[in-house]
């Protein structure tokens, strides 16, 4: 997977998270980020990797996102591996 494809998928994932108040609240609580942080970091590949980490860390959201995006959930892990900060064991 190319980096631009991974970034696009991460932006789609962030949109998915933001569409639900509970999902967004959980993301912000676990990440420690506020709305201003999101706006300033949205183009940061490391941040986008963190968005994918968030989905990968909670299977119900991962599966729901994959279903909505009509992709295999494994694609999220492949996209994550492309972005900075990925665990090299993936």
C-alpha positions, -999 to +999 in steps of 0.1 A: +000+000+000+013+035-009+016+061+018-010+084+002-035+055+001-028+049+038-033+085+047-066+086+027-078+055+046-069+071+079-088+103+070-118+081+062-114+064+095-113+097+113-145+108+095-161+075+106-150+081+142-162+117+142-197+107+129-206+092+163-205+112+195-195+082+216-168+070+192-154+106+190-155+110+228-137+077+233-110+087+207-104+121+222-103+107+258-079+079+249-057+102+227-057+131+251-064+154+221-089+183+219-107+197+189-079+223+182-053+195+183-073+176+157-075+205+134-037+212+136-026+176+133-050+163+107-023+163+080+004+148+102+011+112+090+021+102+126-013+114+138-031+095+110-012+064+121-026+070+156-061+071+142-056+037+127-040+024+159-072+035+177-093+015+153-070-015+155-072-014+193-110-018+194-123-046+173-160-035+173-151-002+157-126-017+134-151-042+120-179-016+118-156+008+099-144-020+076-180-029+068-190+007+062-159+013+040-165-021+022-129-033+029-113-062+046-103-052+082-067-064+074-064-035+050-064-011+080-034-030+095-016-028+062-023+009+060-010+014+095+022-004+087+028+022+060+026+052+082+052+065+107+054+050+142+041+016+131+051-014+152+077-032+130+063-066+141+031-060+121 
